[in-house]
Amino acid sequence: MIKMIALDLDNTLLKDDKTISVVNETVLKQVRKQGIYVVLCTGRPINAIWHLIEQLGLTNPADFTITFNGALVINNTSREPIAKQGITKAELDPLYHFLKDNHFVMDVLDFDQVYPITDMKKSIYEDGLGGLIPFSASTFSELPDKTYAKVVVAAKPAEVDTVIAAIPDELRQQYHIVRSQPHILEFLSPTTDKAAGLKALLHHFDLDFSHLMAFGDAENDAGMLKAASVGVAMANSIPEILALTPYHTDTNENDGVAKFVTNYFEDKGAKPNPIGR
């Protein structure tokens, strides 16, 4: 029985204009009222998506969010983490030298802010976040010696293609590398992904992956779609995600999340949806 719905944001729950449709909002609020946990799963920190959390009403003590692509599982109201993992500055050193030597860009995220690395060229990462998270420019040598959530390479898609093609095997073994959007490549600890965060959250509620439905469209969603009992690919997913699961739905622009949730629970006799019918 499905007791938790995990949702990627960009190109999945969100429309192309980065908003949640009224139809998706209505359906998700109703299933939440019926006792099914609704969990947003994102690469961003919780402050950057707080307006979405409030829109869905996920502000009760039992509501959590998977942030930084699984590096941090955080309670929405208390802001207390139940799981946290990352990469030390020392572990980032080989990645820094690879990116710098190849004239690429680098933004380092801890669990509160972004450090654009200034001894490299400027990325486009800050342009897309609209002031939703603090940015503190720093050289790599000046970075505080602590644990970080991830590294982001944000550039035009063609440049990201070039970065991917140049990554040596030793770095591929050292990090979990995922392309979350055409213009964003992320480097995480080898044990970090959305599935790892969801495993910790399911365990917190005495549940397991047999209770999970998950929606996604991109490479960084693959782990949770494979692990979930019902892993759903959006029609606008990359080909690898479409091939990963037999469960497909409509696009993010056409309320794919709401349509699948509606049909699934109606088939099970729960009928959680009021799309005006």
N, C-alpha and C positions, 0 to 999 in steps of 0.2 A: 504493500500500500504506500502510495506517495504521501510523504509528510513534510517534504521540503522542496521548494522550487528555487533553483539557483539561476541567476540571470546575468549574463554579460550585458554591458551597456551599449557601447558604440556599435552601430550597425546590427544590433539585436533588439534590445528593449527600446533604445532611443531611435527616433526618426533621424533623418539626415540633418535636420536642424537642431539636433541634440536635445529634443524635448520628448516627453512621454505622452503618447496620445491619450485622449479621454477614454477610448475603448480599452486600451491596455491598463490604464489606471483603475478603471471600474472593475475589471475582471480580477486583477491582482488584489484589490482591497476586499473583494468578496471571498476569495479563497483564504485570505489571511483571517477573516472573521470566522471561517469554518475550522480554524486551528492548524492550517498548513503554513509553515514558516516560509516567508518570502525573503530571499537573501540576494542582495546585489553583489556582484563579483567584478572587481575593477582593478586596473593598474594604478588608479589614483588614490590619494589619501581621502579619508572620510569627509574632511572639510570641503573638498572640491566637489563633492556630490551631495552635500547636505540638503540642498534644495530639492533633489530628487527623492531623498529619504523622507523628507517632510511631505512631499506631494503624495507619496504612497502610504503615509501614515505609519511608517516603520520606526516609531519613536517610543515603543514600550520597552520595559525592562528585559523582555525575552527576544528583542530584535538585535541582530548582529549583521556586520558587513565584512566581506572578504576584500581586503585592500592590498595594493601593491602586488597584484597577481598572485596572492596567496601567502605573501611574506608576513602579513599581519591580519589576524582575525580579531575584530574589535567590537565591543558592545556599543550600540548606538547611543545609549543614554549615559551610561557611566564612563564611557571611553576607556574602560579597562580591557586589556587584551587577554584572550584565552590561549593564543598561540602566536609565536613571533620567531622569525628566523631571518638571517641576512648574510651579508658578506663583509668581512673586515677590510680595512684599508689596505693591509698587506696583501690580501687576496685579490684586490683590484689592481695592484701594481702591474702585472703582465698585460692586463687589458688596457690600461692607460698607455703603456709603451707601444702596444700594437696600434691603437687608434691614433696616437700622436705621430708615430713614424710614417703612417699612411695618410696623414693630413685629413683625418676624419674629425668628427665632433664628439663631445662627451658631456653628458649631464649626470651627476651623481645624486641620488635621492636617499636621504635618511627617512625617518618616519614622520618628519615634520616639515621638511623643506627641500628645495632643490639647490644643488651647488653646480652652476655652470662652470666648467673648467676653462679658465681664461687664458692659459698658455696654449690653447688650441683655438681654431676658428669658432665663431659663434654659431650655435644651432638655432633651429626654428621652434624649439620646444616651448619656450616661454610664450611665443605668439599664440599658441593654441589653448593656453590655460586661462587666459583672461584675468589674471590676478587672483585666481582661486587658491593659490598656494605660494608661500614666500619663496623668493629666489635670492640666494646669497652668493655672489660671484666669488670664485676662489681659484688659485692655482692648485694643481694636484698636491704639491708639496705642503701647502698650507691647510689642506683638509684636516679636520680633527681626526684623531686616531680612535675611531669607534666603529660600530657595526652599521652598515648601510643596507637599505632595502633592495636597491637595484641600480643599474646604470642604463641610461637611455641614449640611443643614437637617433636623433630626430633630424631628418633631412628630406630632400625631395626623393620620391620613390626610386628613381634611377640611381641616386647615390647610395641609398640603402641596399639596392641590388649589388652595387660594387663592394660595399662592406661585407655583405654575406659571402660573396664569392672569394673574398680575400682572407676570411677567418681560417687560421691554421687549425689542424686537428687537435693540438694540445689545448687550445682555448675552448674548442667545442666540448672537450672532456671536462674542462674545469668549471664551466658555467652551464646553466640551463638557458638556452638562447631561443627567444621566440619573437616573431614579428606580430605585434598586436594590431598594427594598422599599416597600410602601405608605406607611410612615411615614418614609422616608429619601429625600431629594433631594440629589444630589451635583453639585458644580461642579468640573470638572477643566480642565487646559489643553486647547486645541482639538485637539491631536494625541494626547491620551491616551485610550486605552481598552484593553480586554483584548486586542483583536486586535493592537494595536501592541506590547504586551508579548510576545505569543506570536510575532509576526513576528521579534522580536529573539532569542527563545529558539530558534525553529526554525533561524534562521540560525546560531546558535552550534553547532548539531549538524549543519550542512550539510543541512538539510531545508527544506521549504517547506509552504505550506498544503495541498498535495495529500496530505501525510502526516498531516494533522490531523483528529481526531474531537473535537468539542466538544459539551458539554451545558449547557443553560441554561434559564431560565424568565422572565427579566425584561428590562427595557429595557437595562440595562447589559451584557447578554449578546449583544445584537443584532450587534455588530461581529464577534465571534469566530464566531458561528453562520453569518453570511453568508460569512466568509472561509474557513471550514473546508471541506475536501472533503466531510465528513459532519458537518453541524451538526444536533444533535438537540434538539428542544423537548420538555420534560416535559408530561405531560397537564394539569398544574396551571399551565401557563404563562399569561401574559396573552395576550389574543387576537392582539395584534400579533406576538408571538413564534411562536405557532402558525401564523400565516399566512406567516411568513418562510421556512419550510423544509418540504420534504416528509417529512423524517425526524421521526417522533414516537415517544414511548415512554410507559410508564405513569407514575404520579405518584411524587413523592419519598417518599410514605408506603408505596408498593408496590414498592420496589426497581426503579424505572424504569431507573436507570443499569445495574444488573446485567443486567436482562432484555435491554436493547438490545445491550450488549456481548456477552452470551452468544450471542444469535441472529446477530449480525453475524459474529462469528468462526467460529461453527459453519458458517454458510453459506459462508465462505471456506475451510473445511476445517481451521482452526487449532484449534478446540475448546479455548478457554482456560479453560472454566468448570467448577467442580465444585460445583453447587448440590445435592449429594446424589443425583445421578442416575448 
